[in-house]
Amino acid sequence: MYRLLIVTRNQQVEDMFGSMQGWEAMGFKPPRLRKTVEEAIECIHKHHIDAIAIDAEPEYAQLDRWLENNKPDMPIFEIARDIEKQMEIIREIELLLNHLHSDDSNDDYDESYYFQQARKRWKKSLLSGLAPSEEFILTHERMYRCADDPHMPCLYVRVSVPEGDTFITGRWHYGSERLGTALQNFFGEEFDHQLIHLAVVSPEEIRVVICPKRGEGGHAVSLPRAQKYVEETIEQIHNYLGLSMSVAEIRMRNGLTDFTDEGDQL
């Protein structure tokens, strides 16, 4: 069964978790609750913890930094203020943990690998405009321990693939997910010290986002330099894979929080 840690000084939060029933039916042990950073770190050292929730208090910033350095693949989930919302979050954490602990192949992958794959699925969903709200984006960026700064301006590129469906069904044969992995390898993980995310949102459209990392002051990416890099990468892809693509749109957006299902139509 999965084990959760709740870090809070709020008595109402403690009472809420204490009143929640059905933990074992959901695949969890009743969560452990701790009040201080020191107590939380000691608990993590003594017990296996699968996911953690940290109340929004300035004094817990030290715990965030400790987790960044020591437990970068531990999901951090939101503390809600009512039981119904909290149960929704717990169910989502259960699904994520099931993915992280899946053993459906003979490959020797660890939880870190599966967490990276889950993070990529979240980014694809985000780039596809499937996030319903800014709050949803911020809580999931935290849950998946994303390194981006979601509030900083980012570069958005929409790439047209005129023969996409024909390419995938006629020449590629590996599906859009594997194509996304191959294209990401061409673009790389970073450009100009910023992170690159890519999603194949349809056979005819690919989206690329270049965004600053958290805590690095996030200078804005140079639009001309980035456009040149994207066009050169598209040319490389055509040379190696025979896939023709073109830049349909390239512009700065306010940040990853701009990618809600409504904001994505802008």
C-alpha positions as CSV (number, residue, x, y, z in Angstrom):
1,M,0.0,0.0,0.0
2,Y,1.1,3.6,-0.7
3,R,2.2,5.8,2.1
4,L,1.6,9.6,2.3
5,L,3.1,12.3,4.4
6,I,1.2,15.5,5.2
7,V,3.1,18.5,6.6
8,T,1.0,21.1,8.2
9,R,0.4,23.1,11.4
10,N,-3.2,23.8,10.5
11,Q,-5.5,22.0,12.8
12,Q,-8.4,22.1,10.3
13,V,-6.2,20.3,7.8
14,E,-5.2,17.7,10.4
15,D,-8.9,17.2,11.3
16,M,-9.8,16.8,7.6
17,F,-7.3,14.1,6.9
18,G,-8.2,12.4,10.3
19,S,-11.8,12.3,9.3
20,M,-11.2,10.8,5.8
21,Q,-12.2,7.2,5.5
22,G,-11.5,4.4,3.0
23,W,-7.8,4.7,2.8
24,E,-7.1,1.0,2.4
25,A,-9.8,0.6,-0.2
26,M,-7.9,3.3,-2.3
27,G,-4.6,1.5,-1.8
28,F,-3.2,3.7,0.9
29,K,-2.1,3.4,4.5
30,P,-3.6,6.2,6.7
31,P,-1.3,9.2,6.1
32,R,1.4,10.3,8.5
33,L,1.1,14.0,9.7
34,R,4.1,16.1,10.8
35,K,4.3,19.8,11.8
36,T,7.9,20.8,11.2
37,V,10.5,20.5,8.5
38,E,12.7,18.5,10.9
39,E,9.9,16.1,11.7
40,A,9.1,15.7,8.0
41,I,12.7,14.9,7.0
42,E,13.0,12.5,9.9
43,C,9.8,10.7,8.9
44,I,11.1,10.4,5.3
45,H,14.4,8.9,6.6
46,K,12.6,6.4,8.9
47,H,9.7,5.4,6.6
48,H,9.1,4.8,3.0
49,I,7.0,7.7,1.7
50,D,5.4,7.6,-1.8
51,A,4.1,11.2,-2.0
52,I,4.0,14.3,0.2
53,A,1.7,17.2,0.7
54,I,3.1,20.5,2.2
55,D,1.0,23.3,3.4
56,A,1.5,26.7,1.9
57,E,3.6,28.2,4.7
58,P,6.8,30.2,4.3
59,E,8.5,28.1,7.0
60,Y,8.2,25.0,4.8
61,A,10.3,26.5,1.9
62,Q,13.3,24.7,3.5
63,L,11.5,21.4,3.0
64,D,10.9,22.2,-0.6
65,R,14.7,22.7,-1.1
66,W,15.5,19.5,0.8
67,L,13.2,17.5,-1.4
68,E,14.7,19.1,-4.6
69,N,18.1,17.9,-3.5
70,N,17.2,14.6,-2.0
71,K,13.9,13.4,-3.4
72,P,13.4,14.9,-6.8
73,D,11.1,12.2,-8.0
74,M,8.6,12.2,-5.0
75,P,5.3,13.6,-6.1
76,I,4.1,16.7,-4.2
77,F,0.3,17.0,-4.1
78,E,-2.0,19.8,-3.1
79,I,-3.7,20.3,0.3
80,A,-7.3,21.2,-0.4
81,R,-9.7,22.9,2.1
82,D,-12.6,20.4,1.8
83,I,-12.8,16.6,1.8
84,E,-14.4,16.3,-1.6
85,K,-11.7,18.2,-3.4
86,Q,-9.0,16.4,-1.4
87,M,-10.4,13.0,-2.3
88,E,-10.2,13.9,-6.0
89,I,-6.5,14.8,-5.5
90,I,-5.9,11.5,-3.6
91,R,-7.4,9.5,-6.5
92,E,-5.2,11.3,-9.0
93,I,-2.2,10.6,-6.8
94,E,-3.2,7.0,-6.7
95,L,-3.3,6.8,-10.6
96,L,0.1,8.5,-10.8
97,L,1.6,6.1,-8.2
98,N,0.2,3.1,-10.0
99,H,2.0,4.3,-13.2
100,L,5.2,4.8,-11.2
101,H,5.1,1.3,-9.8
102,S,3.8,-0.5,-12.9
103,D,5.7,-3.6,-13.9
104,D,4.2,-4.3,-17.3
105,S,7.4,-5.0,-19.2
106,N,10.7,-6.9,-19.0
107,D,12.7,-3.7,-19.1
108,D,14.9,-2.8,-16.2
109,Y,13.4,0.6,-15.5
110,D,13.1,2.3,-12.1
111,E,10.6,4.6,-10.5
112,S,12.6,7.6,-11.7
113,Y,12.2,6.6,-15.3
114,Y,8.4,6.1,-14.9
115,F,8.1,9.5,-13.2
116,Q,9.9,11.1,-16.2
117,Q,7.5,9.4,-18.5
118,A,4.5,10.6,-16.4
119,R,6.0,14.1,-16.5
120,K,6.2,14.0,-20.3
121,R,2.6,12.9,-20.5
122,W,1.6,15.8,-18.4
123,K,3.5,18.2,-20.6
124,K,1.8,16.8,-23.7
125,S,-1.6,17.3,-22.1
126,L,-0.6,20.9,-21.2
127,L,0.8,21.8,-24.6
128,S,-2.4,20.3,-26.1
129,G,-4.5,22.8,-24.2
130,L,-6.2,20.3,-22.0
131,A,-5.6,22.0,-18.7
132,P,-8.9,23.6,-17.4
133,S,-7.4,26.4,-15.3
134,E,-4.2,28.2,-14.1
135,E,-4.6,26.6,-10.7
136,F,-4.7,23.2,-12.3
137,I,-1.5,23.9,-14.2
138,L,0.3,25.2,-11.1
139,T,-0.7,22.2,-8.9
140,H,0.3,19.7,-11.6
141,E,3.6,21.4,-12.3
142,R,4.3,20.9,-8.6
143,M,2.9,17.4,-8.5
144,Y,5.1,16.3,-11.4
145,R,8.1,18.2,-10.0
146,C,8.6,20.2,-13.2
147,A,11.8,22.3,-13.4
148,D,10.1,25.1,-15.5
149,D,9.1,28.5,-14.1
150,P,5.4,28.5,-15.1
151,H,5.1,32.3,-14.6
152,M,8.0,33.3,-16.9
153,P,7.4,34.2,-20.6
154,C,8.1,31.2,-22.9
155,L,8.5,30.7,-26.6
156,Y,5.6,28.9,-28.3
157,V,6.1,27.2,-31.7
158,R,3.4,25.6,-33.7
159,V,4.8,23.3,-36.5
160,S,2.7,22.2,-39.4
161,V,3.1,18.6,-40.8
162,P,1.2,18.6,-44.1
163,E,1.8,14.9,-44.7
164,G,1.7,13.8,-41.1
165,D,-1.0,11.2,-41.3
166,T,0.5,9.7,-44.4
167,F,3.9,9.7,-42.8
168,I,2.8,8.0,-39.6
169,T,0.7,5.3,-41.3
170,G,2.8,4.8,-44.4
171,R,6.4,5.2,-43.4
172,W,6.8,5.6,-39.7
173,H,4.7,2.6,-38.4
174,Y,5.5,3.4,-34.7
175,G,2.7,5.7,-33.7
176,S,2.6,9.3,-32.7
177,E,4.1,8.7,-29.2
178,R,7.3,7.2,-30.6
179,L,7.4,10.0,-33.2
180,G,7.2,12.5,-30.4
181,T,10.2,10.8,-28.7
182,A,12.2,10.8,-31.9
183,L,11.5,14.5,-32.6
184,Q,12.3,15.4,-29.0
185,N,15.7,13.8,-29.5
186,F,16.3,16.0,-32.5
187,F,15.3,19.2,-30.6
188,G,17.1,18.1,-27.5
189,E,16.1,18.9,-23.9
190,E,17.5,22.5,-23.7
191,F,18.2,25.5,-25.8
192,D,20.0,28.6,-24.6
193,H,19.8,27.2,-21.0
194,Q,16.1,26.9,-21.2
195,L,14.0,23.7,-21.3
196,I,12.4,22.4,-24.5
197,H,9.1,20.5,-24.4
198,L,7.5,18.9,-27.5
199,A,4.1,17.3,-28.1
200,V,2.6,15.7,-31.2
201,V,-1.0,17.0,-30.7
202,S,-2.2,15.5,-34.0
203,P,-0.6,13.9,-37.1
204,E,-0.7,17.3,-38.8
205,E,0.5,19.5,-35.8
206,I,3.5,19.5,-33.4
207,R,3.9,22.0,-30.6
208,V,7.2,23.1,-29.1
209,V,7.7,25.3,-26.1
210,I,11.0,26.7,-24.8
211,C,10.7,28.0,-21.3
212,P,13.0,29.2,-18.4
213,K,13.9,27.1,-15.4
214,R,12.8,27.9,-11.9
215,G,15.2,29.9,-9.8
216,E,17.6,31.0,-12.5
217,G,16.3,34.5,-13.1
218,G,14.9,33.4,-16.5
219,H,16.1,35.7,-19.2
220,A,13.8,35.7,-22.1
221,V,14.8,33.5,-25.0
222,S,16.0,35.3,-28.1
223,L,13.2,35.0,-30.7
224,P,15.5,35.2,-33.8
225,R,18.0,32.7,-32.3
226,A,15.3,30.3,-31.3
227,Q,13.6,30.6,-34.7
228,K,16.8,29.8,-36.4
229,Y,17.4,26.8,-34.1
230,V,13.9,25.5,-34.8
231,E,14.2,25.9,-38.6
232,E,17.6,24.2,-38.6
233,T,16.2,21.3,-36.5
234,I,13.3,20.9,-38.8
235,E,15.7,20.7,-41.7
236,Q,17.7,18.0,-39.9
237,I,14.5,16.0,-39.3
238,H,13.6,16.2,-43.0
239,N,17.1,15.0,-44.0
240,Y,17.1,12.0,-41.6
241,L,13.4,11.0,-41.5
242,G,12.1,12.4,-44.7
243,L,9.4,14.2,-42.8
244,S,8.5,17.7,-44.2
245,M,7.5,20.3,-41.6
246,S,7.2,24.1,-41.5
247,V,6.8,26.7,-38.8
248,A,3.1,27.8,-38.8
249,E,3.4,30.1,-35.8
250,I,6.1,31.3,-33.4
251,R,5.6,33.8,-30.6
252,M,6.2,34.6,-27.0
253,R,3.5,33.6,-24.5
254,N,3.0,34.9,-20.9
255,G,4.1,31.6,-19.4
256,L,3.0,28.0,-19.1
257,T,0.0,29.2,-17.1
258,D,-1.2,30.6,-20.4
259,F,-1.9,27.1,-21.7
260,T,-5.4,26.6,-20.3
261,D,-8.1,25.2,-22.6
262,E,-9.3,28.7,-23.1
263,G,-5.9,30.4,-23.2
264,D,-4.7,27.9,-25.8
265,Q,-7.2,29.4,-28.3
266,L,-5.4,32.8,-28.1
